[in-house]
Amino acid sequence: MNKVFLILLALILPTALSAAELKGTILKVDKAENRIVLKTERGEETFETTKATKGIEHVKVGARVTISFSEKDGQPKVTEINPAAE
């Protein structure tokens, strides 16, 4: 039983650790290329969105948002977008 638990933990842990959150303001939305540009404390950052990105309806230029993303294929891919708390 412990072996099964350890195997499941090994499969789940890297995915959980690779996810991150970031707050910022939407500067640009490129729906054709599935990309958004976000102004953050670190500067301008570009992120890819997918059909599976939750909360994509919040993507409007000037909106303050919190995004959840993970690195896939060397690119940050947005998994969820939420309006930022004031």
C-alpha positions in Angstrom: 0.0 0.0 0.0 2.8 2.4 0.8 4.4 1.8 -2.6 1.2 2.8 -4.3 1.0 6.0 -2.2 4.6 6.9 -3.0 4.1 6.3 -6.7 0.9 8.5 -6.7 2.7 11.2 -4.7 5.6 11.1 -7.2 3.2 11.7 -10.1 1.2 14.4 -8.4 3.9 16.4 -6.7 5.8 17.8 -9.7 2.5 19.0 -11.2 1.5 20.8 -8.0 4.9 22.3 -7.5 5.1 23.7 -11.1 1.9 25.8 -10.8 2.3 29.5 -9.8 0.1 32.6 -9.3 0.8 36.1 -10.4 -1.1 39.4 -10.1 -1.0 42.1 -12.7 -2.8 44.3 -15.2 -3.7 43.0 -18.7 -1.9 45.1 -21.3 -2.7 43.2 -24.5 -5.0 40.4 -25.6 -4.1 38.4 -28.7 -7.0 36.0 -29.2 -5.7 34.8 -32.6 -2.4 33.7 -31.0 -3.9 32.7 -27.7 -1.7 35.1 -25.7 -2.0 37.8 -23.1 0.5 40.3 -22.0 0.5 41.1 -18.3 2.2 44.0 -16.5 3.5 42.7 -13.2 6.0 43.8 -10.5 8.6 42.1 -12.7 7.7 44.0 -15.8 5.8 42.9 -18.9 5.2 39.2 -19.3 3.6 37.2 -22.0 1.5 34.1 -21.3 -0.2 31.5 -23.5 -3.9 30.7 -23.0 -5.7 27.5 -24.1 -9.2 26.4 -24.7 -9.1 24.9 -21.2 -8.1 28.3 -19.5 -10.7 29.0 -16.9 -12.0 32.6 -16.5 -10.9 33.7 -19.9 -14.0 36.0 -19.9 -12.1 38.3 -17.5 -9.4 39.0 -20.1 -9.9 42.7 -21.0 -7.2 45.3 -21.4 -6.8 47.3 -18.2 -8.3 44.6 -16.0 -6.5 43.7 -12.8 -6.3 39.9 -12.6 -4.6 37.0 -10.7 -3.5 34.2 -13.0 -2.6 30.7 -12.3 -0.1 29.2 -14.7 2.4 26.4 -15.2 5.3 25.8 -17.5 4.6 23.5 -20.3 7.0 23.0 -23.3 9.1 25.9 -21.9 6.2 28.3 -22.1 4.0 29.7 -19.2 0.5 28.5 -19.9 -2.4 30.0 -18.1 -4.7 27.6 -16.4 -7.0 30.1 -14.7 -7.7 33.8 -14.6 -9.6 35.6 -11.8 -10.3 39.2 -11.1 -7.8 40.6 -8.6 -9.0 41.4 -5.1 -9.0 45.1 -4.5 
